[in-house]
């Protein structure tokens, strides 16, 4: 059937069939809810994708442009890694949660750290007061890391650590524990987030200015290439950009722009992009609009394959393939009617699987109120297991391929994201764009539009602006014992008192000296933590050289 005939038939259907029905029953207004304020059409046909070539634009799974996935058989060969992001209070309490989740079928660890650990402050620092163990686990020392990983086979389990400013120190602690146990670090598998650029845009858990931070990231890249070659040394995170309010097209573009900056950093540090590319992974959000989210992942893979091939000359398919972890959207969880979040998380998890994720974390329904309980975390894990075992969506590769709406949305998101990437390039790259406030302003504007859509009622949120009830159902919440902070501080001070202080001081002086000489600091970081320096002491040694970043407010 010709494209003209399809378009003519669609026009006839709209005129003769749809419009008489809608004249009697006015359709729900669903305007401007896609990225960039675009509308989803009421019907998509082959005419909407006449410019999409099924071979060159869509292709086949496991081949460039990777729109249909990075593995030829996807989940028919191996399911995605099921991770539950967890960490709270003490290392011992978090270890118990990890072992519980592993016993219930989780296939990889995902570690959340508290704010002092993220910011390079020890638990007894005045700025840590009231924050120890609250949003993640407190890790000050190599002994804390040993406890966190107790009875966990490090040469068998893949561990993801959501850590950025102190990523090198936490990786060094992980390696130090493996060496204590006689495990070759070359056998370790996992990921450190290590994505500092998004901290200046969306989160704020940075220590140093952007350019020294990129230098430290480059140090990690080169050190880990030999020390932990199976470790993903960066997880380029669009997740937090989306949590800050950007839309799907911005999430693609700004995440990939960060990725470009990191590949350039690796190249400038002497690494071959052909080799380094396979150590990259990405971390995306999954929002509520299932169709747009599926298209988002397909568009991101297509663009990244083009970037790696055309900009960096990477020829291997493994180097061009975008691998990514997903987490369901925390920003969509509601404190009102919290059990509704089970449904939201299920829809988002389906979008991640239909979009071809390699790894997935599903949020717990109670996370808008508190850290998840063991029961709610288990239910979130069971959500993934039901999708894998019962839904059938993992039984064929890329089941949405060829859908008129999915292919049209994929094409449109590629176009929008390319426009953002071109603008970032015009500004001098991602670091320059961040320094000029461009990325922050774009996300702030998108976040404002999204919030206004909710407040006007244009974007319905069940339990918030539609289908509201009186009192919400009470659910049991996880609470952190305030005594845990005092106990952590006591352990830290006992640790310091028992160490060889002269050896620790010498190791920290060697680290500071390496930083001042512009050497790779990672061997010295490992030496310092093995000499029983704390996370805060390592960070302070680097602060004395690189300084601290002060945010410039954008209007």
TISE-864468 format. One line per field, with one value per residue (C-alpha): x, y, z; residue number from 1. Coordinates in pm, 1 decimal, decimal comma, always signed. Layout:
N
east <- c(X; ...)
north <- c(Y; ...)
up <- c(Z; ...)
n <- c(NUM; ...)
This chain:
555
east <- c(+0,0; +142,7; +208,6; -41,9; -313,5; -242,2; -258,9; -582,9; -736,9; -632,7; -792,2; -1111,7; -1117,3; -1066,7; -1344,4; -1602,7; -1538,5; -1346,2; -1493,6; -1862,0; -1773,2; -1573,6; -1853,3; -2069,9; -1800,0; -1528,2; -1182,9; -967,5; -722,9; -370,6; -173,6; +194,4; +301,1; +591,9; +946,0; +960,3; +585,9; +500,4; +163,8; +107,6; -110,3; -441,9; -339,4; -13,9; +3,4; +272,1; +260,6; +408,4; +720,7; +762,2; +1106,9; +1220,3; +1419,7; +1366,8; +1723,4; +1944,8; +1740,5; +1610,9; +1827,0; +1859,8; +1942,8; +2312,1; +2412,1; +2459,4; +2260,0; +2159,8; +1808,8; +1675,7; +1921,9; +2288,6; +2261,3; +2131,1; +1912,8; +1864,1; +1670,3; +1617,4; +1985,4; +2028,5; +1791,1; +1880,7; +2067,8; +1820,0; +1962,2; +1794,6; +1962,9; +2016,3; +2225,2; +2136,1; +2271,5; +2573,9; +2776,0; +2649,6; +2281,6; +2333,6; +2519,2; +2223,5; +1989,2; +2220,6; +2238,7; +1859,2; +1803,6; +2061,6; +1889,3; +1559,7; +1693,0; +1867,7; +2157,7; +2377,6; +2447,4; +2372,7; +2517,8; +2378,9; +2613,4; +2521,7; +2586,7; +2905,2; +3060,5; +2950,8; +3099,9; +3426,6; +3355,7; +3416,0; +3123,8; +3266,4; +3308,7; +3086,9; +2918,5; +2818,7; +2606,6; +2256,3; +2335,5; +2530,3; +2362,5; +2046,2; +2025,1; +2274,2; +2541,7; +2822,4; +3166,3; +3464,7; +3730,2; +3856,1; +3708,7; +3364,8; +3398,8; +3506,0; +3191,8; +2969,9; +3091,7; +3099,3; +3016,6; +2965,8; +3179,8; +3342,7; +3476,5; +3122,7; +2888,1; +2873,9; +2859,7; +2736,5; +2838,3; +2649,7; +2937,5; +3090,5; +3320,3; +3480,9; +3446,5; +3820,1; +3846,5; +3551,7; +3686,2; +4023,7; +3851,7; +3674,1; +4006,0; +4172,5; +3908,3; +3950,7; +4327,5; +4277,4; +4079,3; +4333,9; +4109,5; +4278,3; +4133,4; +4136,0; +3846,4; +3626,5; +3313,5; +3098,5; +3048,7; +3128,3; +2906,5; +3201,1; +2994,3; +3091,7; +2954,2; +2594,4; +2668,4; +2722,8; +2395,3; +2155,0; +2270,7; +2543,2; +2747,1; +3071,2; +3396,0; +3636,7; +3578,0; +3485,6; +3826,8; +4021,6; +3735,0; +3783,9; +4154,6; +4070,0; +3825,7; +4102,6; +4329,4; +4067,0; +4025,0; +4395,1; +4455,8; +4150,7; +4233,2; +4511,5; +4402,8; +4032,8; +3985,4; +3636,7; +3509,5; +3292,1; +3481,0; +3198,6; +2821,9; +2717,1; +2400,9; +2095,7; +1892,2; +1959,8; +1910,4; +1559,8; +1496,9; +1592,3; +1321,6; +1456,4; +1243,7; +1321,3; +1502,8; +1716,9; +1794,9; +1930,5; +2126,1; +2282,4; +2372,4; +2542,7; +2715,3; +2859,0; +2965,8; +3148,8; +3338,1; +3443,9; +3564,1; +3766,3; +3909,3; +4009,7; +4163,2; +4358,4; +4484,4; +4634,2; +4364,3; +4251,6; +3879,7; +3845,9; +3946,6; +3802,0; +3455,0; +3366,6; +3419,3; +3155,5; +2804,8; +2508,0; +2237,8; +1892,8; +1568,3; +1236,4; +936,1; +564,8; +500,9; +570,7; +574,6; +809,4; +1040,9; +1076,6; +1154,5; +1403,3; +1625,7; +1614,6; +1705,4; +1993,4; +2150,8; +2127,2; +2289,5; +2569,0; +2665,8; +2693,0; +2897,3; +3146,3; +3192,0; +3197,0; +3352,7; +3596,0; +3660,1; +3550,7; +3490,9; +3404,5; +3036,2; +3110,8; +3260,8; +2967,7; +2700,3; +2538,0; +2493,1; +2273,6; +2128,1; +1783,9; +1610,7; +1243,6; +1166,4; +1182,0; +1032,7; +709,3; +652,5; +380,7; +336,9; -37,9; -187,0; +160,2; +39,9; -32,0; +344,7; +351,8; +162,0; +379,1; +696,5; +555,7; +477,3; +821,8; +994,5; +806,3; +933,1; +1291,3; +1261,8; +1080,2; +1351,4; +1634,6; +1797,5; +2094,8; +2030,7; +1732,5; +1645,9; +1280,7; +1193,1; +992,7; +643,6; +726,6; +1031,3; +840,7; +803,3; +1120,2; +1394,0; +1235,6; +1155,2; +1269,7; +913,5; +874,8; +1220,9; +1132,6; +806,5; +1000,2; +1233,3; +936,5; +801,8; +1105,7; +1085,5; +719,0; +794,7; +1080,0; +896,0; +528,6; +464,2; +616,2; +776,6; +1125,6; +1049,0; +1112,6; +1366,6; +1243,9; +870,7; +771,1; +984,3; +781,8; +511,4; +422,9; +414,4; +736,9; +934,5; +796,0; +876,1; +1224,7; +1291,8; +1154,4; +1364,3; +1676,8; +1603,9; +1541,6; +1844,0; +2069,7; +1964,5; +2068,4; +2398,8; +2471,2; +2404,0; +2635,6; +2907,0; +2859,3; +2914,2; +3246,8; +3146,6; +2970,4; +3208,4; +3183,0; +2804,1; +2778,0; +3011,3; +2790,9; +2474,8; +2312,4; +2230,4; +2103,1; +1869,5; +1727,0; +1649,4; +1503,4; +1269,7; +1156,8; +1102,9; +889,0; +675,0; +622,0; +518,7; +280,0; +117,8; +47,2; -84,2; -312,9; -436,2; -307,5; -88,6; -303,2; -133,9; -360,5; -405,6; -252,0; -468,8; -721,3; -894,8; -801,8; -922,7; -930,7; -676,3; -409,5; -360,1; -84,0; +208,1; +491,8; +806,4; +1176,6; +1337,9; +1706,5; +1798,7; +1960,9; +2203,7; +2365,7; +2542,2; +2707,2; +2806,1; +2961,1; +3156,9; +3281,6; +3397,5; +3575,4; +3760,9; +3862,5; +3989,8; +4207,7; +4342,1; +4449,7; +4639,1; +5004,2; +4963,5; +5308,7; +5238,1; +4901,1; +5053,4; +5326,9; +5072,9; +4859,1; +5165,7; +5257,6; +4904,2; +4914,9; +5258,0; +5138,7; +4845,2; +5072,8; +5304,4; +5003,0; +5068,1; +4802,0; +4682,3; +4501,5; +4801,0; +4850,0; +4479,2; +4498,1; +4815,9; +4648,5; +4338,4; +4553,5; +4756,5; +4422,7; +4352,2; +3983,7; +3762,6; +3760,6; +4138,8; +4194,2; +3946,1; +4111,2; +4452,0; +4304,2; +4113,4; +4443,0; +4557,2; +4243,9; +4028,1; +3648,7; +3388,0; +3155,5; +2836,2; +2757,5; +2383,9; +2204,1; +1902,4)
north <- c(+0,0; +341,1; +610,1; +839,4; +576,7; +523,1; +896,8; +924,5; +632,7; +778,9; +1111,1; +930,9; +733,9; +1048,8; +1233,2; +955,8; +741,4; +927,9; +1277,6; +1169,3; +970,7; +1253,4; +1497,4; +1297,4; +1214,2; +1473,7; +1307,9; +1360,6; +1648,0; +1503,7; +1787,7; +1872,7; +1590,4; +1456,3; +1594,4; +1955,0; +1995,8; +1777,4; +1601,6; +1232,0; +1190,5; +1012,2; +755,6; +653,6; +477,6; +367,0; +717,6; +853,9; +643,1; +655,4; +814,2; +540,9; +272,5; -62,6; -173,4; +134,7; +323,1; +29,8; -265,1; -590,2; -669,5; -677,7; -475,3; -106,3; +115,6; -97,2; +50,6; -299,9; -384,3; -455,0; -836,9; -1048,8; -1260,7; -1010,4; -1164,9; -1497,4; -1559,6; -1382,5; -1175,3; -827,0; -796,9; -736,7; -488,7; -328,2; -4,3; -37,3; +99,5; +259,7; +310,8; +96,9; -131,9; -428,9; -337,9; -283,1; -612,9; -794,3; -631,2; -728,1; -1089,4; -1097,8; -966,1; -1202,3; -1494,5; -1385,8; -1382,6; -1048,9; -1096,3; -794,9; -546,2; -174,6; +32,5; +362,1; +576,0; +842,1; +1209,5; +1239,6; +950,2; +1105,8; +1441,6; +1306,3; +1387,1; +1141,8; +1058,0; +1265,8; +1580,1; +1867,9; +1889,5; +1521,2; +1573,7; +1432,1; +1284,3; +970,2; +662,8; +849,8; +820,6; +538,8; +347,7; +524,0; +411,6; +577,9; +306,3; -12,7; -197,1; -51,8; -176,3; -518,8; -534,3; -412,2; -696,6; -968,2; -1315,9; -1174,6; -1347,8; -1050,9; -1261,0; -1383,9; -1091,3; -771,6; -461,5; -118,7; +170,6; +496,8; +725,2; +1019,3; +1267,5; +993,8; +722,8; +657,6; +617,4; +377,9; +171,0; +160,0; +38,6; -233,4; -342,4; -333,5; -569,3; -806,1; -809,3; -883,4; -1190,5; -1302,0; -1218,3; -1088,7; -739,6; -829,7; -1066,9; -795,8; -692,6; -391,6; -21,1; +307,1; +593,6; +838,5; +1092,5; +1432,4; +1647,6; +1566,3; +1669,6; +2029,1; +2014,5; +1824,5; +1694,0; +1905,4; +1630,1; +1757,6; +1843,8; +1993,7; +2225,2; +2054,7; +2046,8; +1894,3; +1647,5; +1542,2; +1496,0; +1258,6; +1071,4; +1027,4; +889,9; +630,9; +535,9; +464,9; +293,4; +68,7; -34,9; -253,4; -304,9; -386,3; -439,5; -590,3; -297,2; -31,0; +280,7; +523,1; +509,7; +817,0; +917,8; +1072,8; +947,6; +1248,0; +1492,2; +1350,9; +1363,2; +1731,8; +1788,9; +1745,4; +1578,5; +1262,2; +1437,4; +1637,6; +1323,7; +1159,2; +1460,9; +1580,8; +1227,4; +1154,0; +1494,5; +1398,0; +1068,2; +1253,1; +1457,8; +1140,5; +966,1; +1278,4; +1267,3; +903,1; +975,4; +1270,3; +1042,9; +814,3; +547,5; +412,2; +487,8; +154,9; -25,0; +217,2; +230,6; -117,3; -7,8; +264,1; +215,2; +449,4; +501,3; +619,1; +706,6; +542,0; +773,2; +700,9; +750,0; +394,7; +465,1; +762,4; +584,0; +278,7; +510,4; +704,2; +402,3; +305,8; +662,7; +681,5; +362,8; +489,1; +823,2; +675,7; +430,2; +723,1; +931,1; +654,6; +564,9; +911,1; +1123,2; +879,2; +632,1; +328,3; +42,5; -252,9; -316,1; -375,4; -26,7; +136,0; -38,2; +163,7; -52,5; +88,2; +38,7; +176,5; +285,7; +363,0; +729,3; +845,4; +1180,1; +1007,6; +837,0; +1001,9; +1027,7; +1036,3; +687,2; +528,9; +183,1; +332,2; +348,2; -29,9; +19,3; +310,4; +111,3; -186,2; +28,9; +188,8; -148,5; -272,4; +29,8; -48,6; -411,2; -326,8; -65,3; -317,6; -240,8; -451,7; -390,1; -261,9; -131,6; -100,7; +154,1; +53,0; +194,7; +364,4; +563,1; +892,3; +857,7; +686,9; +441,4; +112,3; -162,7; -519,7; -606,6; -321,9; -384,8; -751,4; -657,1; -429,2; -717,9; -951,6; -699,1; -761,1; -1136,6; -1147,0; -945,2; -1183,6; -1505,8; -1445,1; -1148,5; -1281,7; -947,1; -1097,8; -1391,5; -1214,1; -950,9; -589,0; -667,5; -306,6; -280,5; -184,6; -16,3; +301,0; +508,0; +365,3; +414,5; +767,2; +861,8; +712,7; +920,8; +1237,0; +1192,7; +1138,4; +1466,7; +1661,0; +1517,9; +1594,1; +1959,1; +1976,7; +1800,6; +2050,0; +2340,2; +2195,4; +2157,3; +2521,3; +2629,5; +2445,9; +2107,8; +1991,0; +2138,3; +2481,3; +2446,9; +2368,5; +2654,7; +2891,2; +2761,0; +2649,1; +2293,4; +2400,2; +2660,4; +2413,3; +2163,5; +2430,9; +2543,8; +2186,9; +2119,1; +2431,9; +2329,8; +1981,8; +2117,4; +2369,9; +2089,1; +1906,6; +2215,2; +2305,0; +1947,9; +1899,8; +1612,6; +1384,3; +1223,9; +974,5; +1060,2; +1405,1; +1603,7; +1334,2; +1054,1; +1205,3; +1064,0; +1181,8; +1013,2; +802,2; +445,3; +417,5; +191,3; +68,0; +276,0; +211,1; +423,1; +477,3; +443,9; +774,2; +570,2; +439,2; +771,0; +765,3; +401,9; +479,5; +771,4; +550,4; +283,6; +548,2; +692,8; +346,3; +269,9; +581,4; +509,3; +156,4; +237,4; +315,9; +692,3; +750,2; +508,8; +672,9; +1022,0; +911,8; +757,7; +1074,6; +1292,2; +1072,4; +1114,0; +1492,4; +1501,8; +1295,7; +1532,7; +1837,9; +1677,7; +1607,2; +1232,5; +962,6; +964,7; +628,7; +412,2; +654,0; +645,2; +266,2; +295,1; +542,8; +334,6; +24,6; +233,2; +288,8; +644,8; +736,1; +853,8; +1203,5; +1214,3; +1107,3; +1371,8; +1640,9; +1561,9; +1621,0; +1930,0; +2090,9; +2060,0; +2092,4; +2313,0; +2306,5; +2406,5; +2698,8; +2694,5; +2992,4; +3056,9; +3082,4; +3302,8)
up <- c(+0,0; -97,7; +161,1; -15,3; +4,6; +375,9; +440,4; +241,9; +429,7; +763,6; +670,8; +568,0; +895,3; +1099,0; +910,4; +882,3; +1189,8; +1460,4; +1443,5; +1473,7; +1786,6; +1941,5; +1865,4; +2106,7; +2361,8; +2399,1; +2434,1; +2740,3; +2687,8; +2669,9; +2519,2; +2534,5; +2766,7; +2561,1; +2555,9; +2442,4; +2492,8; +2194,7; +2162,0; +2112,1; +1802,9; +1836,8; +1575,4; +1407,7; +1071,4; +828,1; +681,5; +1006,1; +963,0; +585,0; +634,9; +877,9; +698,7; +874,7; +791,9; +827,6; +1091,6; +1297,4; +1203,9; +1396,1; +1760,0; +1844,2; +1537,0; +1471,6; +1514,6; +1819,3; +1821,4; +1889,2; +2166,1; +2228,2; +2231,7; +1942,5; +2171,2; +2457,3; +2748,9; +2571,8; +2643,9; +2977,4; +3186,5; +3297,2; +3628,1; +3909,0; +4157,5; +4456,9; +4561,8; +4935,4; +5217,3; +5546,7; +5895,3; +5970,2; +5746,9; +5947,7; +5899,5; +5525,9; +5492,0; +5644,1; +5387,9; +5099,5; +5206,9; +5249,0; +4895,9; +4747,1; +4919,1; +4758,6; +4405,0; +4357,2; +4116,6; +4191,8; +4469,5; +4446,3; +4730,5; +4857,0; +5067,0; +5319,6; +5248,8; +5457,9; +5264,8; +4934,7; +5034,3; +5172,3; +5538,0; +5819,4; +6045,9; +6333,1; +6122,6; +6246,5; +5903,7; +5929,1; +6240,7; +6189,1; +5845,1; +5935,2; +5789,7; +5690,8; +5311,3; +5275,4; +5458,6; +5645,3; +5522,1; +5687,3; +5688,2; +5529,0; +5827,2; +5746,6; +5388,7; +5514,8; +5729,0; +5446,3; +5224,3; +5489,7; +5349,5; +4999,5; +4732,9; +4562,1; +4276,1; +4195,2; +4265,1; +4059,3; +4280,0; +4173,0; +4396,6; +4358,7; +4447,0; +4265,2; +4439,0; +4647,9; +4381,7; +4363,3; +4739,7; +4761,2; +4471,3; +4647,0; +4965,6; +4765,8; +4612,5; +4955,7; +5097,4; +4802,3; +4854,6; +5225,1; +5121,2; +4865,1; +4568,3; +4255,5; +4184,9; +3816,9; +3891,2; +4044,9; +3854,7; +3915,7; +3854,8; +4022,4; +3914,5; +3909,0; +3710,2; +3847,4; +3567,4; +3656,4; +4016,9; +3905,9; +3712,4; +3932,2; +4270,3; +4429,5; +4597,1; +4446,9; +4624,6; +4371,4; +4071,3; +3742,6; +3577,1; +3870,7; +3903,8; +3542,3; +3615,0; +3901,6; +3678,5; +3422,3; +3696,8; +3785,1; +3419,0; +3361,3; +3698,0; +3671,0; +3312,9; +3455,2; +3816,6; +3770,2; +3394,3; +3432,3; +3637,7; +3472,6; +3570,7; +3507,3; +3488,2; +3295,7; +3473,8; +3317,2; +3612,6; +3833,3; +3547,1; +3500,3; +3874,1; +3860,1; +3599,8; +3248,4; +2981,4; +2784,0; +2496,6; +2739,9; +2937,4; +2623,8; +2502,2; +2825,7; +2933,8; +2603,9; +2613,8; +2952,9; +2796,9; +2520,0; +2782,0; +2963,6; +2648,4; +2566,2; +2919,8; +2874,8; +2534,9; +2676,0; +2955,6; +2692,9; +2671,2; +2336,3; +2290,1; +2107,9; +2426,6; +2679,0; +2524,1; +2643,5; +3007,9; +2979,6; +3110,4; +3137,5; +3398,5; +3290,3; +3459,4; +3370,7; +3387,8; +3360,4; +2987,4; +2877,1; +2501,9; +2519,9; +2762,7; +2537,6; +2246,9; +2462,2; +2518,7; +2151,5; +2047,6; +2297,3; +2160,8; +1803,3; +1885,1; +2097,1; +1823,2; +1581,2; +1829,3; +1902,4; +1536,6; +1381,3; +1656,9; +1816,4; +1536,3; +1737,4; +1496,7; +1718,9; +1778,6; +2146,3; +2168,7; +1991,1; +2198,4; +2475,6; +2787,8; +3059,1; +3403,1; +3482,4; +3797,5; +3820,1; +3880,8; +4239,4; +4138,0; +4032,6; +4368,1; +4573,8; +4948,5; +4882,5; +4838,7; +4850,7; +4744,4; +4400,5; +4360,6; +4315,0; +3989,6; +3876,5; +3939,0; +3746,1; +3440,4; +3455,2; +3492,9; +3186,0; +2992,4; +3096,6; +2983,8; +2660,7; +2601,7; +2644,2; +2981,8; +3095,1; +3464,5; +3662,2; +4006,1; +4099,4; +4367,1; +4670,0; +4711,1; +5042,3; +4927,3; +4910,4; +5286,4; +5412,6; +5324,8; +5213,6; +5459,3; +5394,7; +5292,5; +5043,4; +4896,3; +4847,8; +4674,3; +4439,2; +4357,0; +4304,5; +4051,3; +3832,8; +3882,8; +3778,5; +3465,5; +3383,1; +3461,3; +3389,6; +3159,5; +2837,4; +2749,2; +2780,6; +2552,5; +2222,0; +2125,6; +2111,3; +2094,4; +2017,7; +1703,0; +1398,8; +1603,1; +1418,1; +1734,8; +1880,6; +1560,4; +1516,0; +1877,4; +1845,4; +1533,7; +1697,2; +2013,1; +1802,2; +1623,3; +1945,2; +2123,4; +1826,7; +1844,4; +2210,9; +2137,4; +1860,3; +2098,1; +2363,9; +2098,4; +1992,6; +2354,7; +2367,4; +2509,8; +2821,1; +3080,4; +2916,9; +2885,2; +3256,1; +3348,8; +3145,6; +3314,8; +2988,9; +3093,6; +3434,0; +3279,8; +3028,7; +3303,8; +3531,5; +3253,4; +3180,8; +3551,3; +3582,6; +3283,9; +3431,8; +3772,1; +3617,3; +3414,2; +3740,4; +3917,3; +3627,4; +3610,0; +3254,8; +3373,4; +3589,2; +3891,4; +4065,3; +4430,7; +4386,1; +4142,4; +4040,6; +4233,4; +4566,0; +4892,9; +5251,1; +5476,0; +5307,1; +5416,1; +5675,3; +5579,7; +5804,1; +5756,4; +5796,7; +6067,9; +6142,4; +6508,0; +6616,8; +6827,1; +6507,7; +6450,8; +6794,3; +6743,2; +6404,3; +6550,3; +6834,0; +6586,5; +6378,8; +6676,6; +6798,7; +6447,9; +6448,5; +6796,4; +6701,1; +6379,1; +6316,1; +6290,2; +6144,3; +5859,9; +5794,2; +5792,4; +5552,4; +5313,6; +5317,5; +5256,5; +4960,7; +4823,3; +4855,9; +4693,7; +4397,8; +4348,5; +4356,2; +4099,7; +3876,2; +3893,0; +3887,5; +4247,8; +4251,8; +4355,9; +4646,1; +4735,7; +4759,9; +4964,1; +5199,2; +5270,6; +5319,6; +5567,0; +5742,4; +5632,3; +5642,0; +5357,2; +5503,3; +5541,4; +5181,0; +5064,2; +5277,7; +5126,1; +4781,0; +4896,9; +4993,2; +4633,3; +4420,5; +4643,2; +4673,4; +4418,0; +4487,4; +4285,2; +4065,0; +4081,3; +3749,6; +3684,4)
n <- c(1; 2; 3; 4; 5; 6; 7; 8; 9; 10; 11; 12; 13; 14; 15; 16; 17; 18; 19; 20; 21; 22; 23; 24; 25; 26; 27; 28; 29; 30; 31; 32; 33; 34; 35; 36; 37; 38; 39; 40; 41; 42; 43; 44; 45; 46; 47; 48; 49; 50; 51; 52; 53; 54; 55; 56; 57; 58; 59; 60; 61; 62; 63; 64; 65; 66; 67; 68; 69; 70; 71; 72; 73; 74; 75; 76; 77; 78; 79; 80; 81; 82; 83; 84; 85; 86; 87; 88; 89; 90; 91; 92; 93; 94; 95; 96; 97; 98; 99; 100; 101; 102; 103; 104; 105; 106; 107; 108; 109; 110; 111; 112; 113; 114; 115; 116; 117; 118; 119; 120; 121; 122; 123; 124; 125; 126; 127; 128; 129; 130; 131; 132; 133; 134; 135; 136; 137; 138; 139; 140; 141; 142; 143; 144; 145; 146; 147; 148; 149; 150; 151; 152; 153; 154; 155; 156; 157; 158; 159; 160; 161; 162; 163; 164; 165; 166; 167; 168; 169; 170; 171; 172; 173; 174; 175; 176; 177; 178; 179; 180; 181; 182; 183; 184; 185; 186; 187; 188; 189; 190; 191; 192; 193; 194; 195; 196; 197; 198; 199; 200; 201; 202; 203; 204; 205; 206; 207; 208; 209; 210; 211; 212; 213; 214; 215; 216; 217; 218; 219; 220; 221; 222; 223; 224; 225; 226; 227; 228; 229; 230; 231; 232; 233; 234; 235; 236; 237; 238; 239; 240; 241; 242; 243; 244; 245; 246; 247; 248; 249; 250; 251; 252; 253; 254; 255; 256; 257; 258; 259; 260; 261; 262; 263; 264; 265; 266; 267; 268; 269; 270; 271; 272; 273; 274; 275; 276; 277; 278; 279; 280; 281; 282; 283; 284; 285; 286; 287; 288; 289; 290; 291; 292; 293; 294; 295; 296; 297; 298; 299; 300; 301; 302; 303; 304; 305; 306; 307; 308; 309; 310; 311; 312; 313; 314; 315; 316; 317; 318; 319; 320; 321; 322; 323; 324; 325; 326; 327; 328; 329; 330; 331; 332; 333; 334; 335; 336; 337; 338; 339; 340; 341; 342; 343; 344; 345; 346; 347; 348; 349; 350; 351; 352; 353; 354; 355; 356; 357; 358; 359; 360; 361; 362; 363; 364; 365; 366; 367; 368; 369; 370; 371; 372; 373; 374; 375; 376; 377; 378; 379; 380; 381; 382; 383; 384; 385; 386; 387; 388; 389; 390; 391; 392; 393; 394; 395; 396; 397; 398; 399; 400; 401; 402; 403; 404; 405; 406; 407; 408; 409; 410; 411; 412; 413; 414; 415; 416; 417; 418; 419; 420; 421; 422; 423; 424; 425; 426; 427; 428; 429; 430; 431; 432; 433; 434; 435; 436; 437; 438; 439; 440; 441; 442; 443; 444; 445; 446; 447; 448; 449; 450; 451; 452; 453; 454; 455; 456; 457; 458; 459; 460; 461; 462; 463; 464; 465; 466; 467; 468; 469; 470; 471; 472; 473; 474; 475; 476; 477; 478; 479; 480; 481; 482; 483; 484; 485; 486; 487; 488; 489; 490; 491; 492; 493; 494; 495; 496; 497; 498; 499; 500; 501; 502; 503; 504; 505; 506; 507; 508; 509; 510; 511; 512; 513; 514; 515; 516; 517; 518; 519; 520; 521; 522; 523; 524; 525; 526; 527; 528; 529; 530; 531; 532; 533; 534; 535; 536; 537; 538; 539; 540; 541; 542; 543; 544; 545; 546; 547; 548; 549; 550; 551; 552; 553; 554; 555)
